[in-house]
Amino acid sequence: MAKDKKGQGFHSAAGLIRYFDEEDEDSIKIHPYIVVGMCIGAAAVIMLAAYLWPV
């Protein structure tokens, strides 16, 4: 029973590698720094709102 499960991981991992290896050229490309900046900006807005309107 353990032998059957041992072989399944490789096949499923190979499928994931094949899926993530394929890149769509028409997709929107966002630079990672923009994502980090948007997260920091959203956190700043939330903290400012909590400061201005305390519960």
C-alpha positions as CSV (number, residue, x, y, z in Angstrom):
1,M,0.0,0.0,0.0
2,A,2.8,2.4,0.8
3,K,4.5,1.6,-2.5
4,D,1.4,2.7,-4.5
5,K,1.3,6.1,-2.9
6,K,5.1,6.6,-3.3
7,G,4.8,6.6,-7.1
8,Q,1.8,9.0,-7.3
9,G,3.7,12.1,-6.1
10,F,6.0,12.2,-9.0
11,H,3.2,12.1,-11.6
12,S,1.2,14.9,-9.9
13,A,4.3,17.0,-9.4
14,A,5.2,16.6,-13.1
15,G,1.8,17.9,-14.0
16,L,2.2,20.9,-11.8
17,I,5.6,21.6,-13.2
18,R,4.3,21.4,-16.8
19,Y,1.3,23.7,-15.8
20,F,3.4,26.4,-14.2
21,D,6.2,26.2,-16.8
22,E,3.8,27.3,-19.5
23,E,3.6,31.1,-19.5
24,D,0.9,33.1,-21.3
25,E,2.2,36.0,-23.3
26,D,-1.1,37.8,-23.3
27,S,-1.4,38.0,-19.5
28,I,-0.9,41.2,-17.5
29,K,2.6,41.6,-16.2
30,I,3.0,43.4,-12.9
31,H,6.5,44.1,-11.4
32,P,6.9,42.6,-7.9
33,Y,7.9,46.0,-6.5
34,I,4.5,47.4,-7.5
35,V,2.7,44.6,-5.7
36,V,4.8,45.3,-2.5
37,G,4.2,49.0,-2.8
38,M,0.4,48.5,-3.2
39,C,0.4,46.3,0.0
40,I,2.3,48.9,1.9
41,G,0.0,51.6,0.7
42,A,-3.1,49.6,1.6
43,A,-1.7,49.0,5.1
44,A,-1.0,52.7,5.5
45,V,-4.5,53.7,4.4
46,I,-6.0,51.2,6.9
47,M,-3.8,52.4,9.7
48,L,-4.7,56.0,8.9
49,A,-8.4,55.2,8.8
50,A,-8.2,53.4,12.2
51,Y,-6.4,56.5,13.6
52,L,-8.9,59.0,12.2
53,W,-12.1,57.0,13.0
54,P,-11.4,55.0,16.2
55,V,-14.1,52.5,17.2
